[in-house]
Amino acid sequence: MNDIVTGTIPRRVHLVGVGGIHMSGIARILRARGHTVSGSDLVMSRVTASVETLGVTVHEGHAAGNIDDAELVVYTSAASDTNPELAEARQRGIPTIKRGEMVALLADGKKVIAIAGTHGKTTTTSLVSFMLTRAGLSPTFMTGGQMIDLDTSAEPGDGPHFVVEADEYDAAFLNYHPYIALVTNLEPDHLDFYGSFEELQNTFRQFLSQVDDNGFILACWDSPALQACLPDRQASPPHARAPFPRTVGDDVNHPVHVVSYGLHPEADWTAEDISLKGISTSTFMVRFRQQVWGAVDTKLPGVHNVTNIIGAIAIGDLLGIPKETIKNAVSEFHGVQRRFQPVGEAGGVLVMDDYAHHPTEIRATLTAAKERFSGRRLVCLFQPHTYTRTSYLLDDFRTCFRDCDALFVTDTYAAREEPSAGMDAEQLVNEIETPTARYVGNLEQSAEAVATALEPGDVFFTIGAGDIEKVGSMVVERLSR
């Protein structure tokens, strides 16, 4: 185990849950570095098929024999102690580590750029990775979604930077000690794990305390809860790039540079004159400490993505990437799959899909949709993601669908939970204030109900983080009959 702690990864690695987005990224990087890799997952998918093309042996289902001659077993938080592969590895004395620990080992020796936050981290991580790639810096990166432009969620690079989406679930991001830590925002989420928002904030404080000496914290100034987690800035002028004393997580006075960004007028990096150009492009002016930095065009919808882009631009500037390279990367970037993604069109209806599952994300997606598809009826099918999230965010779920003209709700995507853990889809429908929501059963039943209700000219969105993406093509097929 000491070899693993000090960063030496064994030649033969097995991944429990290889179909997960980060686990498949681990497989991709390990294979590029010459490791022999196997993995398992309950369901075969496009992701498992893609890692098989790299020479990864993938088993359907979990069984003790799957680990074979593995010297290290890596597992996701979803794998319980009763998982037969974990039990076999531990019985045989084979080291087992969680996904976040493995990512930290892969990042050893590189400058880590870790992007965290309740919303927007996948888009921001992907844009930063794309920007560094376009700048010729050959980053290693691991994002939480499939990037449209590069057709991957992870890539092993030869350059000095390791860009990673730093997930707060199960405190996974505490495995990282970044050179740059960007946090997009902080709101209540994953309270099934943390128990309280206060504990979640404390964990973010710990994450920020782990930034390298003379490293950078890039904080979105639009999030008051995030501001409360930052090191004490009173000793120096606000929003300066000078180092501030580190006051969270340890007793040592090490410098860390704090840079703010967002739409808040006092942020170091901010934007103004945001305007829509046609139905697929927006433009805005970027300022750094009130000085004009330059105009930017983007294909990403919504004001929330303007904020994500500003954060990515700030990272590019810190790394010394030329301004024109940054601008070109932003204008070329098409985003991430399942983020405001077109699925198809039939019967005069445009079908879209979005990963939003937190009320703030849903509100932002619908606001962007209302702006981009002005004058068209907006019809949505929402899949709640976990019973606990529906329960502890109920007040916001009651009102976050207001920009939607017609709302359908399908069965809850349970993930790791039992219905008794919180509130199910039928109960949620009775709580939503506007528009009047309708519960429509499982995905097949939902597709039929929605297709019947849609009219020419409508824009239809599937919304949720589970398997609701399957419904879009089902609706297109029904509308094409």
C-alpha positions as CSV (number, residue, x, y, z in Angstrom):
1,M,0.0,0.0,0.0
2,N,2.9,2.4,0.6
3,D,3.8,2.3,-3.1
4,I,0.3,3.5,-3.9
5,V,0.4,6.3,-1.3
6,T,3.7,7.6,-2.7
7,G,2.4,7.6,-6.2
8,T,3.6,4.4,-7.8
9,I,0.6,2.9,-9.6
10,P,0.8,-0.9,-10.2
11,R,0.9,-2.1,-13.8
12,R,-2.4,-4.1,-13.5
13,V,-5.5,-2.1,-12.4
14,H,-9.2,-3.1,-12.1
15,L,-12.0,-0.5,-12.1
16,V,-15.3,-1.2,-10.3
17,G,-17.9,0.9,-12.1
18,V,-15.8,1.5,-15.3
19,G,-18.9,2.9,-17.1
20,G,-18.9,6.0,-14.9
21,I,-17.7,9.2,-16.6
22,H,-14.7,9.7,-14.3
23,M,-13.9,6.0,-14.1
24,S,-13.8,5.6,-17.8
25,G,-11.5,8.6,-17.9
26,I,-9.2,6.9,-15.4
27,A,-9.2,3.8,-17.7
28,R,-8.3,6.0,-20.7
29,I,-5.4,7.7,-19.0
30,L,-4.1,4.4,-17.5
31,R,-4.1,2.7,-20.9
32,A,-2.2,5.7,-22.4
33,R,0.4,5.3,-19.7
34,G,0.9,1.6,-20.5
35,H,-1.1,-0.1,-17.7
36,T,-3.2,-3.2,-18.2
37,V,-6.7,-2.4,-17.2
38,S,-10.0,-4.3,-16.7
39,G,-13.3,-3.1,-15.3
40,S,-16.9,-4.0,-14.6
41,D,-20.3,-2.4,-14.6
42,L,-23.9,-3.5,-14.1
43,V,-24.9,-2.2,-17.6
44,M,-22.9,-2.1,-20.8
45,S,-23.1,1.3,-22.5
46,R,-21.5,3.5,-25.1
47,V,-19.0,4.5,-22.4
48,T,-18.0,0.9,-21.7
49,A,-17.8,0.2,-25.4
50,S,-15.5,3.2,-25.9
51,V,-13.0,2.0,-23.3
52,E,-13.1,-1.5,-24.7
53,T,-11.7,-0.1,-28.0
54,L,-8.7,1.0,-26.0
55,G,-7.9,-2.5,-24.9
56,V,-9.7,-2.5,-21.5
57,T,-11.4,-5.8,-20.6
58,V,-14.9,-5.0,-19.5
59,H,-17.2,-7.4,-17.6
60,E,-20.9,-7.0,-17.4
61,G,-22.0,-7.3,-13.7
62,H,-19.8,-7.7,-10.6
63,A,-18.2,-11.0,-9.7
64,A,-15.2,-11.9,-7.6
65,G,-13.4,-13.5,-10.6
66,N,-13.5,-10.2,-12.5
67,I,-10.5,-8.8,-10.7
68,D,-8.3,-11.7,-11.9
69,D,-4.6,-10.8,-11.3
70,A,-5.2,-7.1,-10.5
71,E,-2.7,-5.4,-8.3
72,L,-4.9,-2.5,-7.5
73,V,-8.7,-2.2,-7.4
74,V,-10.3,1.3,-7.8
75,Y,-14.0,1.8,-7.0
76,T,-16.7,4.4,-7.0
77,S,-18.7,5.7,-4.1
78,A,-21.7,3.7,-5.4
79,A,-19.9,0.4,-4.7
80,S,-20.8,-0.9,-1.3
81,D,-18.6,-3.0,1.0
82,T,-20.5,-6.0,0.0
83,N,-19.5,-5.7,-3.7
84,P,-18.0,-9.1,-4.6
85,E,-15.0,-7.6,-6.3
86,L,-14.1,-5.4,-3.4
87,A,-14.7,-8.2,-0.9
88,E,-12.4,-10.5,-3.0
89,A,-9.7,-7.9,-3.3
90,R,-9.7,-7.2,0.5
91,Q,-9.7,-10.9,1.3
92,R,-6.7,-11.4,-1.0
93,G,-4.9,-8.3,0.4
94,I,-5.1,-6.4,-2.9
95,P,-5.1,-2.6,-2.2
96,T,-8.5,-0.9,-2.9
97,I,-8.9,2.9,-3.3
98,K,-11.7,5.2,-4.2
99,R,-12.0,7.1,-7.5
100,G,-10.8,10.4,-6.1
101,E,-7.7,8.9,-4.7
102,M,-6.9,7.4,-8.0
103,V,-7.3,10.7,-9.9
104,A,-5.0,12.3,-7.4
105,L,-2.4,9.6,-8.2
106,L,-2.8,10.2,-11.9
107,A,-2.3,14.0,-11.3
108,D,0.9,13.5,-9.3
109,G,3.7,15.7,-10.6
110,K,1.4,18.0,-12.6
111,K,-0.1,21.4,-11.9
112,V,-3.7,20.6,-11.0
113,I,-6.5,22.9,-12.1
114,A,-9.5,21.8,-10.1
115,I,-12.9,23.1,-10.9
116,A,-15.6,22.7,-8.2
117,G,-19.0,24.1,-7.4
118,T,-22.7,23.2,-7.2
119,H,-23.5,24.2,-10.8
120,G,-21.5,24.8,-14.0
121,K,-18.4,22.8,-13.2
122,T,-18.7,20.4,-16.1
123,T,-19.0,23.2,-18.7
124,T,-16.3,25.2,-17.1
125,T,-13.9,22.3,-16.8
126,S,-14.6,21.3,-20.4
127,L,-14.0,24.9,-21.7
128,V,-10.7,25.2,-19.8
129,S,-9.6,21.8,-21.2
130,F,-10.6,22.8,-24.7
131,M,-8.8,26.2,-24.3
132,L,-5.5,24.6,-23.1
133,T,-5.7,22.1,-25.9
134,R,-6.3,24.8,-28.5
135,A,-3.3,26.7,-27.0
136,G,-1.1,23.7,-27.7
137,L,-0.5,23.0,-24.0
138,S,-1.5,19.3,-24.3
139,P,-3.3,19.1,-20.9
140,T,-4.4,15.9,-19.2
141,F,-8.0,16.4,-18.4
142,M,-11.0,14.7,-16.8
143,T,-14.4,16.3,-17.1
144,G,-17.9,15.2,-15.9
145,G,-19.4,15.0,-19.4
146,Q,-18.7,14.2,-23.0
147,M,-17.2,17.2,-24.7
148,I,-18.8,17.8,-28.1
149,D,-15.8,19.3,-29.8
150,L,-13.2,16.8,-28.7
151,D,-15.7,13.9,-28.4
152,T,-14.3,12.7,-25.1
153,S,-14.5,13.4,-21.4
154,A,-10.8,12.7,-20.7
155,E,-7.5,12.8,-22.4
156,P,-3.9,12.0,-21.4
157,G,-1.7,14.9,-22.3
158,D,2.0,15.5,-22.3
159,G,1.8,19.0,-20.9
160,P,2.3,20.2,-17.3
161,H,-1.4,20.7,-16.5
162,F,-4.0,18.3,-15.1
163,V,-7.5,19.8,-15.4
164,V,-10.1,18.0,-13.3
165,E,-13.8,18.4,-12.5
166,A,-13.6,18.4,-8.7
167,D,-16.7,16.6,-7.4
168,E,-17.9,17.4,-3.9
169,Y,-20.0,14.2,-3.5
170,D,-18.4,11.9,-0.9
171,A,-15.8,14.8,-0.4
172,A,-13.9,13.4,-3.4
173,F,-12.3,16.8,-4.1
174,L,-10.4,16.7,-0.8
175,N,-8.0,14.3,-2.5
176,Y,-6.7,17.2,-4.6
177,H,-4.1,19.9,-3.9
178,P,-4.6,22.2,-6.8
179,Y,-2.4,25.0,-8.2
180,I,-5.6,26.7,-9.3
181,A,-9.0,26.0,-7.6
182,L,-12.0,27.6,-9.3
183,V,-15.3,27.4,-7.6
184,T,-18.4,28.3,-9.6
185,N,-20.9,28.7,-6.7
186,L,-22.1,27.0,-3.6
187,E,-25.7,26.0,-2.8
188,P,-27.3,23.1,-0.8
189,D,-26.8,19.8,-2.6
190,H,-25.8,16.2,-1.7
191,L,-27.2,16.8,1.8
192,D,-27.9,13.0,1.9
193,F,-24.2,12.7,2.4
194,Y,-23.3,15.9,4.3
195,G,-26.3,16.1,6.5
196,S,-26.4,19.9,6.5
197,F,-25.4,22.9,4.4
198,E,-23.0,24.0,7.1
199,E,-21.1,20.8,6.8
200,L,-20.9,21.2,3.0
201,Q,-19.5,24.7,3.4
202,N,-16.9,23.4,5.9
203,T,-15.8,20.8,3.3
204,F,-15.4,23.5,0.7
205,R,-13.4,25.5,3.1
206,Q,-11.1,22.5,3.6
207,F,-10.8,22.1,-0.2
208,L,-9.8,25.7,-0.6
209,S,-7.3,25.4,2.2
210,Q,-5.5,22.7,0.2
211,V,-4.5,25.1,-2.7
212,D,-0.7,25.1,-3.3
213,D,1.4,27.8,-1.7
214,N,1.4,30.8,-4.1
215,G,-1.5,29.1,-6.0
216,F,-4.8,30.7,-6.9
217,I,-8.4,30.6,-5.8
218,L,-10.8,31.8,-8.5
219,A,-14.1,32.4,-6.8
220,C,-17.4,33.4,-8.4
221,W,-18.4,36.6,-6.6
222,D,-22.1,36.1,-7.4
223,S,-22.3,33.4,-4.7
224,P,-22.6,34.7,-1.1
225,A,-22.2,31.3,0.4
226,L,-19.0,30.8,-1.5
227,Q,-17.7,34.2,-0.4
228,A,-18.1,33.0,3.2
229,C,-15.8,30.1,2.6
230,L,-12.9,32.2,1.3
231,P,-9.7,33.0,3.2
232,D,-9.8,36.3,5.2
233,R,-9.3,39.2,2.8
234,Q,-9.4,42.0,5.3
235,A,-5.7,42.4,5.6
236,S,-5.3,43.5,1.9
237,P,-7.3,45.6,-0.5
238,P,-10.3,43.6,-1.8
239,H,-10.1,41.9,-5.1
240,A,-6.3,42.5,-5.5
241,R,-4.2,39.8,-7.0
242,A,-1.7,40.1,-4.1
243,P,-1.4,37.0,-1.9
244,F,-3.7,36.7,1.1
245,P,-2.9,34.8,4.3
246,R,-4.4,31.3,4.3
247,T,-6.8,31.1,7.3
248,V,-8.8,28.0,6.6
249,G,-7.9,24.5,7.4
250,D,-4.4,25.0,8.9
251,D,-2.5,27.2,11.3
252,V,0.3,28.2,8.9
253,N,0.4,31.6,7.3
254,H,1.0,30.5,3.6
255,P,0.0,32.9,0.8
256,V,-2.7,32.1,-1.6
257,H,-3.9,34.4,-4.3
258,V,-7.7,35.1,-4.5
259,V,-9.2,36.3,-7.7
260,S,-13.0,37.0,-8.1
261,Y,-15.1,36.7,-11.2
262,G,-18.8,36.8,-12.1
263,L,-21.5,39.4,-12.9
264,H,-21.1,41.1,-9.6
265,P,-19.9,44.7,-10.3
266,E,-17.1,44.4,-7.8
267,A,-15.6,41.2,-9.2
268,D,-12.1,41.3,-10.7
269,W,-13.3,39.6,-13.9
270,T,-16.8,40.5,-15.1
271,A,-19.0,41.0,-18.2
272,E,-21.3,43.6,-19.5
273,D,-23.4,44.3,-22.7
274,I,-24.6,40.7,-22.9
275,S,-26.7,40.3,-26.1
276,L,-28.1,37.6,-28.3
277,K,-27.0,37.4,-31.9
278,G,-29.5,35.3,-33.8
279,I,-30.7,32.1,-32.1
280,S,-27.4,30.4,-31.5
281,T,-24.8,33.0,-30.6
282,S,-24.3,35.5,-27.7
283,T,-21.8,38.3,-27.4
284,F,-20.5,40.2,-24.4
285,M,-17.7,42.5,-23.2
286,V,-15.2,41.2,-20.7
287,R,-13.6,43.5,-18.2
288,F,-10.7,42.9,-15.8
289,R,-10.8,45.4,-12.9
290,Q,-12.9,47.8,-14.8
291,Q,-10.5,47.8,-17.8
292,V,-11.8,46.4,-21.1
293,W,-10.3,43.0,-21.8
294,G,-12.2,42.4,-25.0
295,A,-15.4,41.3,-26.7
296,V,-16.3,37.6,-26.7
297,D,-18.7,35.5,-28.8
298,T,-20.1,32.2,-27.6
299,K,-22.5,29.5,-28.8
300,L,-23.4,28.6,-25.2
301,P,-26.9,29.7,-24.1
302,G,-27.9,31.7,-21.1
303,V,-26.4,34.2,-18.7
304,H,-25.3,31.4,-16.4
305,N,-22.8,30.3,-19.1
306,V,-21.5,33.8,-19.4
307,T,-20.4,33.4,-15.8
308,N,-18.8,30.0,-16.6
309,I,-16.9,31.5,-19.5
310,I,-15.6,34.4,-17.5
311,G,-14.1,31.9,-15.0
312,A,-12.5,30.0,-17.8
313,I,-11.1,33.2,-19.3
314,A,-9.6,34.1,-16.0
315,I,-7.8,30.8,-15.9
316,G,-6.5,31.2,-19.4
317,D,-5.2,34.7,-18.5
318,L,-3.4,33.3,-15.3
319,L,-1.7,30.7,-17.5
320,G,-0.5,33.3,-19.9
321,I,-2.5,32.0,-22.9
322,P,-2.7,34.7,-25.6
323,K,-5.9,36.7,-25.7
324,E,-6.8,35.8,-29.2
325,T,-6.3,32.1,-28.5
326,I,-8.7,32.4,-25.5
327,K,-11.3,34.3,-27.6
328,N,-11.1,31.8,-30.4
329,A,-11.5,28.8,-28.0
330,V,-14.6,30.4,-26.5
331,S,-16.2,31.1,-29.8
332,E,-15.4,27.6,-31.2
333,F,-16.6,25.7,-28.1
334,H,-19.9,23.9,-28.5
335,G,-20.2,22.7,-25.0
336,V,-20.9,19.3,-23.4
337,Q,-23.4,16.6,-24.3
338,R,-26.7,16.7,-22.4
339,R,-26.3,20.5,-21.8
340,F,-28.9,22.3,-23.9
341,Q,-28.4,19.7,-26.6
342,P,-30.6,19.4,-29.7
343,V,-31.9,15.8,-30.1
344,G,-34.0,16.1,-33.3
345,E,-37.0,17.7,-35.0
346,A,-40.2,16.2,-36.2
347,G,-43.8,17.3,-36.7
348,G,-42.7,20.9,-36.4
349,V,-41.4,20.3,-32.8
350,L,-37.8,20.9,-31.8
351,V,-36.6,18.3,-29.2
352,M,-33.9,19.3,-26.8
353,D,-32.2,17.6,-23.8
354,D,-30.5,19.1,-20.7
355,Y,-28.8,17.6,-17.6
356,A,-30.3,20.1,-15.1
357,H,-31.5,18.5,-11.9
358,H,-31.0,21.1,-9.2
359,P,-33.7,23.9,-9.1
360,T,-31.1,26.6,-9.8
361,E,-29.9,24.7,-12.9
362,I,-33.5,24.1,-14.1
363,R,-34.3,27.8,-13.7
364,A,-31.2,28.8,-15.6
365,T,-31.9,26.3,-18.4
366,L,-35.5,27.4,-18.8
367,T,-34.6,31.1,-18.7
368,A,-32.1,30.5,-21.5
369,A,-34.7,28.4,-23.5
370,K,-37.3,31.2,-23.2
371,E,-34.7,33.7,-24.5
372,R,-33.4,31.5,-27.3
373,F,-36.8,30.2,-28.5
374,S,-38.8,33.4,-27.9
375,G,-42.5,33.1,-29.0
376,R,-42.6,29.3,-29.0
377,R,-44.4,27.2,-26.5
378,L,-41.9,25.5,-24.1
379,V,-42.9,22.0,-23.0
380,C,-40.8,20.0,-20.5
381,L,-40.5,16.5,-19.1
382,F,-38.7,16.5,-15.8
383,Q,-37.1,13.4,-14.1
384,P,-36.4,14.1,-10.4
385,H,-33.0,12.8,-9.4
386,T,-33.1,11.0,-6.0
387,Y,-35.8,11.2,-3.4
388,T,-33.7,13.1,-0.9
389,R,-32.8,15.9,-3.2
390,T,-36.5,16.4,-4.1
391,S,-37.3,16.6,-0.4
392,Y,-34.6,19.0,0.9
393,L,-34.9,21.3,-2.1
394,L,-38.7,21.2,-2.3
395,D,-39.2,25.0,-1.7
396,D,-37.2,25.7,-4.9
397,F,-38.7,22.9,-6.9
398,R,-42.1,24.5,-6.3
399,T,-41.2,27.6,-8.4
400,C,-38.2,26.7,-10.6
401,F,-40.4,25.7,-13.6
402,R,-42.2,29.0,-14.1
403,D,-40.7,29.7,-17.5
404,C,-42.2,26.4,-18.8
405,D,-45.6,26.5,-20.5
406,A,-46.5,22.8,-20.0
407,L,-44.8,20.5,-17.5
408,F,-44.8,16.7,-17.3
409,V,-43.0,14.7,-14.6
410,T,-41.7,11.1,-14.9
411,D,-40.7,8.6,-12.3
412,T,-37.8,9.6,-10.0
413,Y,-34.3,8.3,-10.9
414,A,-33.5,6.7,-7.6
415,A,-29.7,6.2,-8.1
416,R,-28.6,4.8,-4.7
417,E,-31.8,5.4,-2.8
418,E,-35.1,3.8,-1.6
419,P,-38.4,5.8,-2.0
420,S,-38.7,6.1,1.8
421,A,-35.6,8.4,1.7
422,G,-37.7,11.4,0.6
423,M,-40.3,12.5,-1.9
424,D,-41.3,10.7,-5.1
425,A,-42.4,12.2,-8.4
426,E,-46.1,11.9,-7.8
427,Q,-45.8,13.8,-4.5
428,L,-43.7,16.5,-6.2
429,V,-46.3,17.1,-8.9
430,N,-48.8,18.1,-6.2
431,E,-46.3,20.6,-4.8
432,I,-45.2,22.5,-8.0
433,E,-47.0,25.8,-8.1
434,T,-46.7,26.8,-11.7
435,P,-47.3,25.6,-14.3
436,T,-49.7,22.9,-13.4
437,A,-47.7,19.7,-13.5
438,R,-48.8,16.2,-14.7
439,Y,-47.3,12.9,-13.5
440,V,-46.9,10.6,-16.5
441,G,-45.4,7.4,-15.2
442,N,-42.3,5.6,-16.5
443,L,-40.2,6.7,-19.5
444,E,-42.2,4.8,-22.1
445,Q,-45.5,6.1,-20.7
446,S,-44.0,9.6,-20.6
447,A,-42.9,9.6,-24.2
448,E,-46.4,8.6,-25.3
449,A,-48.1,11.2,-23.2
450,V,-45.8,14.0,-24.3
451,A,-45.9,13.1,-28.0
452,T,-49.7,13.2,-27.8
453,A,-49.7,16.7,-26.2
454,L,-47.1,18.3,-28.4
455,E,-48.1,20.7,-31.2
456,P,-46.3,22.1,-34.2
457,G,-44.1,25.0,-33.2
458,D,-43.4,23.7,-29.7
459,V,-39.9,23.3,-28.2
460,F,-39.7,20.1,-26.0
461,F,-37.1,19.7,-23.3
462,T,-36.2,16.5,-21.4
463,I,-34.6,17.7,-18.1
464,G,-32.8,15.6,-15.5
465,A,-29.5,13.8,-14.6
466,G,-30.7,10.2,-14.8
467,D,-31.7,8.2,-17.9
468,I,-34.3,10.7,-19.2
469,E,-32.2,11.4,-22.3
470,K,-33.7,8.2,-23.7
471,V,-37.1,10.0,-24.1
472,G,-36.1,12.6,-26.7
473,S,-35.5,10.1,-29.5
474,M,-38.6,8.2,-28.5
475,V,-40.7,11.4,-28.9
476,V,-39.0,12.2,-32.2
477,E,-39.9,8.7,-33.5
478,R,-43.5,9.0,-32.4
479,L,-43.8,12.4,-34.0
480,S,-42.4,11.1,-37.2
481,R,-45.1,8.5,-37.7
